[in-house]
């Protein structure tokens, strides 16, 4: 396994979460989805996104029955 973090674009996160790109940005601004901003570009560390998803599930904010 590589020590380098994998970074996702807004579009990547939207696809992962099955939501629109604007919804990803709302989650970042209002729901604490962690991101790095480099100029006008946002990048999301995959490990941070996965941790945020787990936190949302624990708090009862989503998750569908399989």
Biopython code that builds the backbone (N, CA, C, O; Angstrom):
import numpy as np
from Bio.PDB.StructureBuilder import StructureBuilder

atoms = [
    (1, "UNK", "N", (0.840, -1.184, 0.000)),
    (1, "UNK", "CA", (0.000, 0.000, 0.000)),
    (1, "UNK", "C", (0.880, 1.241, 0.000)),
    (1, "UNK", "O", (1.875, 1.291, 0.723)),
    (2, "UNK", "N", (0.541, 2.212, -0.775)),
    (2, "UNK", "CA", (1.309, 3.438, -0.909)),
    (2, "UNK", "C", (1.059, 4.365, 0.270)),
    (2, "UNK", "O", (-0.032, 4.394, 0.838)),
    (3, "UNK", "N", (2.107, 5.135, 0.633)),
    (3, "UNK", "CA", (1.961, 6.126, 1.706)),
    (3, "UNK", "C", (1.295, 7.396, 1.209)),
    (3, "UNK", "O", (0.891, 8.240, 2.009)),
    (4, "UNK", "N", (1.177, 7.539, -0.113)),
    (4, "UNK", "CA", (0.560, 8.733, -0.671)),
    (4, "UNK", "C", (-0.954, 8.660, -0.532)),
    (4, "UNK", "O", (-1.566, 7.628, -0.805)),
    (5, "UNK", "N", (-1.543, 9.761, -0.106)),
    (5, "UNK", "CA", (-2.999, 9.829, 0.009)),
    (5, "UNK", "C", (-3.603, 9.928, -1.382)),
    (5, "UNK", "O", (-3.020, 10.522, -2.290)),
    (6, "UNK", "N", (-4.771, 9.342, -1.532)),
    (6, "UNK", "CA", (-5.498, 9.466, -2.796)),
    (6, "UNK", "C", (-6.462, 10.636, -2.657)),
    (6, "UNK", "O", (-7.243, 10.695, -1.707)),
    (7, "UNK", "N", (-6.408, 11.563, -3.601)),
    (7, "UNK", "CA", (-7.277, 12.729, -3.580)),
    (7, "UNK", "C", (-8.325, 12.627, -4.671)),
    (7, "UNK", "O", (-8.044, 12.203, -5.792)),
    (8, "UNK", "N", (-9.532, 13.020, -4.322)),
    (8, "UNK", "CA", (-10.670, 12.950, -5.229)),
    (8, "UNK", "C", (-11.125, 14.349, -5.619)),
    (8, "UNK", "O", (-10.992, 15.293, -4.839)),
    (9, "UNK", "N", (-11.656, 14.478, -6.817)),
    (9, "UNK", "CA", (-12.263, 15.733, -7.257)),
    (9, "UNK", "C", (-13.692, 15.799, -6.734)),
    (9, "UNK", "O", (-14.213, 14.822, -6.195)),
    (10, "UNK", "N", (-14.314, 16.952, -6.896)),
    (10, "UNK", "CA", (-15.730, 17.094, -6.539)),
    (10, "UNK", "C", (-16.558, 16.071, -7.313)),
    (10, "UNK", "O", (-17.458, 15.445, -6.753)),
    (11, "UNK", "N", (-16.256, 15.903, -8.592)),
    (11, "UNK", "CA", (-16.988, 14.940, -9.418)),
    (11, "UNK", "C", (-16.797, 13.510, -8.916)),
    (11, "UNK", "O", (-17.739, 12.718, -8.920)),
    (12, "UNK", "N", (-15.575, 13.177, -8.482)),
    (12, "UNK", "CA", (-15.305, 11.841, -7.934)),
    (12, "UNK", "C", (-16.133, 11.581, -6.679)),
    (12, "UNK", "O", (-16.718, 10.510, -6.520)),
    (13, "UNK", "N", (-16.175, 12.570, -5.791)),
    (13, "UNK", "CA", (-16.932, 12.424, -4.544)),
    (13, "UNK", "C", (-18.425, 12.330, -4.850)),
    (13, "UNK", "O", (-19.139, 11.540, -4.231)),
    (14, "UNK", "N", (-18.892, 13.128, -5.796)),
    (14, "UNK", "CA", (-20.307, 13.074, -6.187)),
    (14, "UNK", "C", (-20.661, 11.680, -6.698)),
    (14, "UNK", "O", (-21.716, 11.145, -6.359)),
    (15, "UNK", "N", (-19.800, 11.100, -7.497)),
    (15, "UNK", "CA", (-20.048, 9.757, -8.018)),
    (15, "UNK", "C", (-20.035, 8.729, -6.888)),
    (15, "UNK", "O", (-20.887, 7.842, -6.839)),
    (16, "UNK", "N", (-19.065, 8.852, -5.981)),
    (16, "UNK", "CA", (-18.963, 7.937, -4.849)),
    (16, "UNK", "C", (-20.219, 7.973, -3.978)),
    (16, "UNK", "O", (-20.714, 6.935, -3.539)),
    (17, "UNK", "N", (-20.727, 9.185, -3.735)),
    (17, "UNK", "CA", (-21.894, 9.358, -2.863)),
    (17, "UNK", "C", (-23.224, 9.287, -3.617)),
    (17, "UNK", "O", (-24.294, 9.284, -3.007)),
    (18, "UNK", "N", (-23.145, 9.229, -4.944)),
    (18, "UNK", "CA", (-24.335, 9.200, -5.802)),
    (18, "UNK", "C", (-25.217, 10.428, -5.576)),
    (18, "UNK", "O", (-26.429, 10.329, -5.387)),
    (19, "UNK", "N", (-24.560, 11.588, -5.604)),
    (19, "UNK", "CA", (-25.241, 12.878, -5.476)),
    (19, "UNK", "C", (-24.670, 13.829, -6.523)),
    (19, "UNK", "O", (-23.728, 13.484, -7.236)),
    (20, "UNK", "N", (-25.240, 15.019, -6.610)),
    (20, "UNK", "CA", (-24.744, 16.011, -7.563)),
    (20, "UNK", "C", (-23.504, 16.719, -7.005)),
    (20, "UNK", "O", (-23.240, 16.677, -5.803)),
    (21, "UNK", "N", (-22.753, 17.365, -7.893)),
    (21, "UNK", "CA", (-21.586, 18.131, -7.471)),
    (21, "UNK", "C", (-21.960, 19.275, -6.528)),
    (21, "UNK", "O", (-21.249, 19.501, -5.548)),
    (22, "UNK", "N", (-23.063, 20.013, -6.789)),
    (22, "UNK", "CA", (-23.444, 21.049, -5.822)),
    (22, "UNK", "C", (-23.762, 20.484, -4.425)),
    (22, "UNK", "O", (-23.510, 21.143, -3.416)),
    (23, "UNK", "N", (-24.310, 19.277, -4.373)),
    (23, "UNK", "CA", (-24.606, 18.654, -3.079)),
    (23, "UNK", "C", (-23.314, 18.341, -2.326)),
    (23, "UNK", "O", (-23.272, 18.451, -1.101)),
    (24, "UNK", "N", (-22.267, 17.954, -3.041)),
    (24, "UNK", "CA", (-20.960, 17.722, -2.411)),
    (24, "UNK", "C", (-20.463, 19.021, -1.775)),
    (24, "UNK", "O", (-19.961, 19.017, -0.651)),
    (25, "UNK", "N", (-20.606, 20.123, -2.498)),
    (25, "UNK", "CA", (-20.119, 21.402, -1.967)),
    (25, "UNK", "C", (-20.947, 21.862, -0.767)),
    (25, "UNK", "O", (-20.402, 22.459, 0.162)),
    (26, "UNK", "N", (-22.239, 21.597, -0.773)),
    (26, "UNK", "CA", (-23.076, 21.912, 0.390)),
    (26, "UNK", "C", (-22.621, 21.071, 1.579)),
    (26, "UNK", "O", (-22.525, 21.574, 2.698)),
    (27, "UNK", "N", (-22.344, 19.796, 1.339)),
    (27, "UNK", "CA", (-21.859, 18.924, 2.416)),
    (27, "UNK", "C", (-20.536, 19.443, 2.968)),
    (27, "UNK", "O", (-20.289, 19.362, 4.171)),
    (28, "UNK", "N", (-19.700, 19.965, 2.108)),
    (28, "UNK", "CA", (-18.426, 20.547, 2.558)),
    (28, "UNK", "C", (-18.669, 21.791, 3.409)),
    (28, "UNK", "O", (-18.121, 21.917, 4.504)),
    (29, "UNK", "N", (-19.484, 22.701, 2.904)),
    (29, "UNK", "CA", (-19.691, 23.976, 3.594)),
    (29, "UNK", "C", (-20.529, 23.858, 4.861)),
    (29, "UNK", "O", (-20.240, 24.519, 5.859)),
    (30, "UNK", "N", (-21.554, 23.029, 4.831)),
    (30, "UNK", "CA", (-22.519, 23.030, 5.936)),
    (30, "UNK", "C", (-22.497, 21.779, 6.806)),
    (30, "UNK", "O", (-23.015, 21.792, 7.922)),
    (31, "UNK", "N", (-21.901, 20.697, 6.304)),
    (31, "UNK", "CA", (-21.950, 19.440, 7.053)),
    (31, "UNK", "C", (-20.568, 18.898, 7.391)),
    (31, "UNK", "O", (-20.441, 17.770, 7.867)),
    (32, "UNK", "N", (-19.537, 19.696, 7.148)),
    (32, "UNK", "CA", (-18.202, 19.336, 7.608)),
    (32, "UNK", "C", (-17.436, 18.322, 6.772)),
    (32, "UNK", "O", (-16.481, 17.721, 7.265)),
    (33, "UNK", "N", (-17.832, 18.116, 5.516)),
    (33, "UNK", "CA", (-17.064, 17.222, 4.656)),
    (33, "UNK", "C", (-15.696, 17.862, 4.410)),
    (33, "UNK", "O", (-15.616, 18.913, 3.773)),
    (34, "UNK", "N", (-14.608, 17.237, 4.910)),
    (34, "UNK", "CA", (-13.291, 17.880, 4.820)),
    (34, "UNK", "C", (-12.757, 17.939, 3.390)),
    (34, "UNK", "O", (-12.909, 16.998, 2.611)),
    (35, "UNK", "N", (-12.130, 19.064, 3.070)),
    (35, "UNK", "CA", (-11.561, 19.258, 1.734)),
    (35, "UNK", "C", (-10.350, 20.166, 1.814)),
    (35, "UNK", "O", (-10.185, 20.933, 2.762)),
    (36, "UNK", "N", (-9.516, 20.065, 0.808)),
    (36, "UNK", "CA", (-8.399, 20.989, 0.618)),
    (36, "UNK", "C", (-8.781, 21.920, -0.516)),
    (36, "UNK", "O", (-9.330, 21.492, -1.532)),
    (37, "UNK", "N", (-8.489, 23.181, -0.333)),
    (37, "UNK", "CA", (-8.727, 24.132, -1.419)),
    (37, "UNK", "C", (-7.381, 24.615, -1.926)),
    (37, "UNK", "O", (-6.552, 25.111, -1.163)),
    (38, "UNK", "N", (-7.179, 24.463, -3.216)),
    (38, "UNK", "CA", (-5.948, 24.902, -3.859)),
    (38, "UNK", "C", (-6.375, 25.880, -4.939)),
    (38, "UNK", "O", (-6.806, 25.480, -6.021)),
    (39, "UNK", "N", (-6.254, 27.155, -4.638)),
    (39, "UNK", "CA", (-6.776, 28.169, -5.546)),
    (39, "UNK", "C", (-8.287, 28.060, -5.602)),
    (39, "UNK", "O", (-8.966, 28.211, -4.586)),
    (40, "UNK", "N", (-8.812, 27.798, -6.785)),
    (40, "UNK", "CA", (-10.261, 27.646, -6.956)),
    (40, "UNK", "C", (-10.695, 26.186, -7.023)),
    (40, "UNK", "O", (-11.858, 25.884, -7.293)),
    (41, "UNK", "N", (-9.749, 25.284, -6.774)),
    (41, "UNK", "CA", (-10.000, 23.855, -6.936)),
    (41, "UNK", "C", (-10.076, 23.173, -5.566)),
    (41, "UNK", "O", (-9.277, 23.460, -4.675)),
    (42, "UNK", "N", (-11.036, 22.278, -5.414)),
    (42, "UNK", "CA", (-11.176, 21.502, -4.183)),
    (42, "UNK", "C", (-10.738, 20.070, -4.438)),
    (42, "UNK", "O", (-11.005, 19.500, -5.496)),
    (43, "UNK", "N", (-10.057, 19.495, -3.446)),
    (43, "UNK", "CA", (-9.683, 18.092, -3.476)),
    (43, "UNK", "C", (-10.062, 17.485, -2.124)),
    (43, "UNK", "O", (-9.967, 18.134, -1.082)),
    (44, "UNK", "N", (-10.489, 16.236, -2.169)),
    (44, "UNK", "CA", (-10.960, 15.523, -0.989)),
    (44, "UNK", "C", (-10.107, 14.268, -0.813)),
    (44, "UNK", "O", (-10.025, 13.450, -1.730)),
    (45, "UNK", "N", (-9.475, 14.101, 0.343)),
    (45, "UNK", "CA", (-8.709, 12.883, 0.613)),
    (45, "UNK", "C", (-9.703, 11.740, 0.791)),
    (45, "UNK", "O", (-10.659, 11.853, 1.558)),
    (46, "UNK", "N", (-9.473, 10.645, 0.080)),
    (46, "UNK", "CA", (-10.400, 9.507, 0.146)),
    (46, "UNK", "C", (-10.594, 9.045, 1.584)),
    (46, "UNK", "O", (-11.720, 8.749, 1.983)),
    (47, "UNK", "N", (-9.524, 8.978, 2.368)),
    (47, "UNK", "CA", (-9.661, 8.506, 3.753)),
    (47, "UNK", "C", (-10.547, 9.445, 4.565)),
    (47, "UNK", "O", (-11.308, 8.994, 5.420)),
    (48, "UNK", "N", (-10.453, 10.757, 4.301)),
    (48, "UNK", "CA", (-11.296, 11.727, 5.010)),
    (48, "UNK", "C", (-12.753, 11.593, 4.606)),
    (48, "UNK", "O", (-13.647, 11.692, 5.447)),
    (49, "UNK", "N", (-12.995, 11.368, 3.324)),
    (49, "UNK", "CA", (-14.373, 11.191, 2.840)),
    (49, "UNK", "C", (-14.980, 9.941, 3.463)),
    (49, "UNK", "O", (-16.121, 9.962, 3.926)),
    (50, "UNK", "N", (-14.213, 8.848, 3.473)),
    (50, "UNK", "CA", (-14.720, 7.602, 4.051)),
    (50, "UNK", "C", (-14.993, 7.755, 5.550)),
    (50, "UNK", "O", (-15.984, 7.227, 6.054)),
    (51, "UNK", "N", (-14.121, 8.473, 6.263)),
    (51, "UNK", "CA", (-14.330, 8.716, 7.693)),
    (51, "UNK", "C", (-15.566, 9.585, 7.914)),
    (51, "UNK", "O", (-16.324, 9.359, 8.857)),
    (52, "UNK", "N", (-15.772, 10.580, 7.047)),
    (52, "UNK", "CA", (-16.943, 11.453, 7.157)),
    (52, "UNK", "C", (-18.224, 10.651, 6.924)),
    (52, "UNK", "O", (-19.215, 10.851, 7.626)),
    (53, "UNK", "N", (-18.208, 9.752, 5.949)),
    (53, "UNK", "CA", (-19.371, 8.906, 5.679)),
    (53, "UNK", "C", (-19.682, 8.053, 6.913)),
    (53, "UNK", "O", (-20.837, 7.963, 7.331)),
    (54, "UNK", "N", (-18.658, 7.432, 7.492)),
    (54, "UNK", "CA", (-18.860, 6.596, 8.682)),
    (54, "UNK", "C", (-19.438, 7.420, 9.834)),
    (54, "UNK", "O", (-20.322, 6.956, 10.555)),
    (55, "UNK", "N", (-18.932, 8.642, 10.002)),
    (55, "UNK", "CA", (-19.432, 9.528, 11.064)),
    (55, "UNK", "C", (-20.903, 9.882, 10.822)),
    (55, "UNK", "O", (-21.697, 9.919, 11.762)),
    (56, "UNK", "N", (-21.261, 10.139, 9.571)),
    (56, "UNK", "CA", (-22.649, 10.459, 9.239)),
    (56, "UNK", "C", (-23.563, 9.278, 9.537)),
    (56, "UNK", "O", (-24.669, 9.456, 10.046)),
    (57, "UNK", "N", (-23.100, 8.075, 9.219)),
    (57, "UNK", "CA", (-23.899, 6.880, 9.488)),
    (57, "UNK", "C", (-24.087, 6.674, 10.987)),
    (57, "UNK", "O", (-25.181, 6.336, 11.439)),
    (58, "UNK", "N", (-23.016, 6.879, 11.758)),
    (58, "UNK", "CA", (-23.092, 6.732, 13.215)),
    (58, "UNK", "C", (-24.067, 7.733, 13.826)),
    (58, "UNK", "O", (-24.760, 7.428, 14.796)),
    (59, "UNK", "N", (-24.112, 8.913, 13.255)),
    (59, "UNK", "CA", (-24.986, 9.966, 13.768)),
    (59, "UNK", "C", (-26.430, 9.807, 13.261)),
    (59, "UNK", "O", (-27.314, 10.581, 13.628)),
    (60, "UNK", "N", (-26.651, 8.798, 12.416)),
    (60, "UNK", "CA", (-27.987, 8.571, 11.893)),
    (60, "UNK", "C", (-28.379, 9.481, 10.764)),
    (60, "UNK", "O", (-29.567, 9.711, 10.536)),
    (61, "UNK", "N", (-27.388, 10.013, 10.036)),
    (61, "UNK", "CA", (-27.651, 10.931, 8.926)),
    (61, "UNK", "C", (-27.494, 10.246, 7.580)),
    (61, "UNK", "O", (-26.788, 10.754, 6.709)),
    (62, "UNK", "N", (-28.122, 9.133, 7.400)),
    (62, "UNK", "CA", (-28.042, 8.515, 6.087)),
    (62, "UNK", "C", (-27.689, 7.057, 6.176)),
    (62, "UNK", "O", (-27.672, 6.447, 7.246)),
    (63, "UNK", "N", (-27.413, 6.535, 5.037)),
    (63, "UNK", "CA", (-27.149, 5.106, 4.938)),
    (63, "UNK", "C", (-28.411, 4.380, 4.569)),
    (63, "UNK", "O", (-29.465, 4.604, 5.165)),
    (64, "UNK", "N", (-28.314, 3.531, 3.613)),
    (64, "UNK", "CA", (-29.454, 2.765, 3.166)),
    (64, "UNK", "C", (-29.276, 1.308, 3.571)),
    (64, "UNK", "O", (-28.157, 0.805, 3.670)),
    (65, "UNK", "N", (-30.371, 0.661, 3.795)),
    (65, "UNK", "CA", (-30.315, -0.776, 4.073)),
    (65, "UNK", "C", (-29.847, -1.499, 2.827)),
    (65, "UNK", "O", (-30.277, -1.184, 1.717)),
    (66, "UNK", "N", (-28.975, -2.456, 3.010)),
    (66, "UNK", "CA", (-28.432, -3.203, 1.861)),
    (66, "UNK", "C", (-29.392, -4.280, 1.400)),
    (66, "UNK", "O", (-29.099, -5.002, 0.447)),
]
sb = StructureBuilder()
sb.init_structure("model")
sb.init_model(0)
sb.init_chain("A")
sb.init_seg("    ")
for serial, (resi, resn, name, xyz) in enumerate(atoms, 1):
    if name == "N":
        sb.init_residue(resn, " ", resi, " ")
    sb.init_atom(name, np.array(xyz, "f"), 0.0, 1.0, " ", f" {name:<3s}", serial, name[0])
structure = sb.get_structure()
